[in-house]
Amino acid sequence: MNERKPAAPVLGGGGFLRVRLDLSYDGGPFSGWALQPGLRTVQGALEEALALLLQRAVRVTVAGRTDAGVHARGQVVHLDLTEAEWLSLPRGHELDPAVALLRRLRGALSRILGDHTGAVEVHDAVLAPEGFDARFSALWRRYSYRIADGPARWDPVLRGITLWHKSPVDVPLMNEGASALLGLQDFRSYCKPREGATTVRELQKFQFDRGPDGVIVVTVQADAFCHNMVRSLVGSALRVGEGLEPVGWLHQRLVERKRDAKSVLAAPHPLVLEQVAYPSDSEVLARAELTRARRE
């Protein structure tokens, strides 16, 4: 099989250029990532800022949609610009268009967010390789979740990104139960299914670690996540850690593939999208095509 060579964006060829943006945000002031009529969302703020710069409507594609209150340190989006739009970004100054886009976008976001300035920060803007898709080219997404189990560990300074759990939990028990969920599985029991969408995912890591301060940090990594999956996994594992369910209950729910009164979602505010990983430039197109085929 011949290796696909990356097609670096070529100026002078006309058509659209794909731009990758790397950003982070505090999910607290927003009703989630995705556009919702009458509500403040991260996507809405970003697209409004882009529209200010480009004087037209712009739609972005995101690596992973986050729920209301969920944060991101390593979110990725892409958008398409014409060559003329890209070259006009410096507005006559001797400046790389990517640098100009980054500076102007930060200014526009500041105007739009007002009292919430700083809640969304764009850290990088680059021309993407041919075939890059922020959503479908991704290899995996990694989330973190902080849990302070017991009042002695409740830190008011970090309460905005930490779950205050009243009862102590058993970390080894939760890890034992979580290990049975790893691999390619149907996570219907741990998702809010969307019509026509698959709930099969590859869970690559689901681990609980207690830090020196006593706070538990959960790491959850998968090729992709269906709606509410991370919060459902954490919420269910806490029932095992608290002794409300046996260690095998997490796997039992997985094979039953149903949602019921015990399908508890952990609170959104401690959840952070930490990183989205991509293959090399020469492989992003093939990865996107493979992922689309699997999802369809």
N, C-alpha and C positions, 0 to 999 in steps of 0.2 A: 504494500500500500504506500503510495507516494505521500510524503509529508506535506501538509498544507502550509504554505508560506504566508506570513502575515502580510496583509496589504496595508502598508502604512498609508495614512490619508495623503492623497496627492493633490496639492493645490494646482489650480489651472485646468482641472478636469471637469469643472461644473458640477452640478448635482449637490447633494447634501453631504455634510461632514458630521460624523457622530462625535459627540463630546461626552466625556465621562466626568462626573462630579463626585467627589468624596466629601461627605458631610457628617456632622453630628448634631444632636438636638436633645433638649430637655423636653420630654413628652408631657410634662405637667400642664402647660397652658393650652394643650391641643386635644381635640377630639379624635386622636389617632392620626395615622399618615394620610389615608385616602380622602379624596374630595367628598364632602357632604354638604348639601345645600344649607346655608344659614349657619354653618359651624366653622370655627377656626381649626384648620388642619395644617399639618406640615407641608403636604403636597400643595395645598392651596396657597400658602405663604410663598413657597418657592416659585410656583408658576406665576404668581402675581408679580414677584420681583423680576422674573425673566421677561414678562410681558412689558414691564416698564422700560427695560433696556432695549428690547427688540421691536417694540411697538406693534406687536402681534401676539396672538394667543400661542402659547407653547405648552406642549404636553410632555411630561417626563415619565420615564419608566424606571421603577424602583427595584432594587434587589430583593427586598422583603418588606411587605406592608406590616406596620406595627399598630397595635391596639391603642385606644385612648389611655394616656398616662404612661405608656411605655417609652423608654429612652433609647438613644442610639449613639454609639461612639464611632462606629465604622460602617455607616450606611453608604450605599453607592446608587447613583442614578445615571441614566443617559438621556440625552436629547439630541435632536438633529437640527443643524443650522445650515443655511446656504453658505457657499463660499464667500459671497459678498458680505453677509452678516458677520461671519467670522473675521474677515479682514477689516471690517469697519469698527470693531470693538475698541481699538486704541484711540479712535477719534482724532487721527492725525498725529498722535504722539509716537515717538520711536519706542514702542513697547510691544512685547510679545502679546498676541491676542489672548493667550491663555491667562497671562498675568492681568491683562486689562479686564477680562471677564471676571476673574476672581475679585479684584478690587471693586469693580462696579456692582457686582452682585451683593457683596457685603454691605455696600452703601444702601442699595435698594431694600435689602432685607431689614436694615435698621429703620428705614422710613416706614415700612409696612408693619413691623412688629411693635413699634412704639414702646410702651412700657415693658414689653417682653423682649426688647432688644438683647441679643446674645443667646436667646433660646434656640436659635438655629445658626450654626456656623458652617460655612463651606470652606474646606481646608485645601482642596486641590481641584484644578480644572485642566484637563488634557484632552488632546485629540485621541480617540480610541482606535485600536487596530480594526481592520476590516472584519466584520462579522460579530463584533462585540455586542453583547446584550446584557445589560445589568442584571436582569432576572435569569435568563436562560443559560447564560455562559457560566454562572456561578457553580463552583464545585461544592461548597458547603457554606452554611451560616452558623455562627457560634454566639450563644447568648450566655449571660451571667445573671444570677439571682442571689441576693443577700438575705439571710435569715438570722435574726437575733432571737434565740429561743430562751425566753425568761427575762423578767424585768431587770436583772442584774446586768444584762448585756444591752439594754436599750440606751442608745446614744441619741439624744435629741438633735445633735448637730447633723447626724446622718439619717434621721428618720424619713427624709424624703426619698431615699433610695434603699431602704431596708424594711423588710417585713418584721414587725414586732409580734412574735408568736408567744402566746402566754405560757405554753407548756414546754418543758425540755423534750428534745427529740433524740433518737438513737441514730447517729450517723452511719455506723456499720450496717445496721439493719436496712436503712434506706438504700445504701449502695448495693447491698445484696439483692434487694428487690429490683432496683433500677437496672442491674446488669442483665436481667432476663428479658429486657425490652430492646436490647441492642440488636442491630442488624436491619435487614430489609423486612418490614412488617406492614400490616394494615393497621393504622392507628385510628380507626373509626371510633373506638371507645374514648380516645383522647382528643378528639377534634370536634369542631362544629362544622359538619360537612356543607360544602357549597354544591349546589345542583350542577351535575355534570362533571365535577372535579374528583379526581382520585384522592384517596386518603392513604395510599401506600407511600411510605417514606423510608429512607435509610437512616436510622438513628445511630450515629457514630460514637457519641459520648454522652453519658448521663451520669454525672459524678458529684458527690457532696464532699466538701473538704472544710474542716473547721480550722480557722486561722488562729494565729497567736492571741488575738483579741477575743477569741471565743465565738466570733461570728461565723456562721456557715456560708460558704460561697458555693453555689450550684453552677456547674458548667454543663450546658446542653448544646450539642452540635449534631447537625444532620445535613443531608444534601439539600433539604428544603423542609419547611414546616407548613402544616395546614392550620386553618384558623383556630386560635386558642390552644394550640397543641402544647406549647411550653408551659403555660400557666396551668393547664390541666395535668400535665405530668408532675409538676412540682406540688400542686395541691393534693394529688393522690398519694404521692410519696410521703407527704407530711402525715397522712393518716396512718401509714405504716410506722413512721418514726415515732409517732405519739403512742403507738400500741393499740390503736383503734381497729386495725386490720392486721392479719398475718402477713408475713413477708412475701408469700406467694400470691397475694391478692393482686398485685400490680400486673403480673403475667396473666392471671385468671381473667382480669378485665380485658386485657388485650385480645385474648382468643375468643371471648364472648362477643366482642365487636358491637357493643350497645352502650347507650348512655342512659343513666337513671338518676335517682335522687342523690347518689353518692358521687356523681360527677361534679367535683368541686373545683372551681378555678381559684388559683392563688391570686392575690391582689396584683394589679399591674405595675404599681410604682417602683418595685425593686428590680424590674426586668429591664435589661440593657442588651441591645444588639451590639456585640463587641467587634465582630469582624465578619467580612464576606470574602471568601477566597476564590481566586480565578486561576485558570491554567495559563500557560505561556501565551504570548501574543499569537503564535502560530497555531494554537489549538482552540482559541475562543469560538471560532465559527463552528468547528466540529462539535464542540461541547454544547453549543446552543441548539444545533440540529438534533443531537441525541436527546437532550432534555425535552424539547418540544415533542419528539416522537413518543417519549415515555408518558408525558402528560396527556397526550391525545389518545 
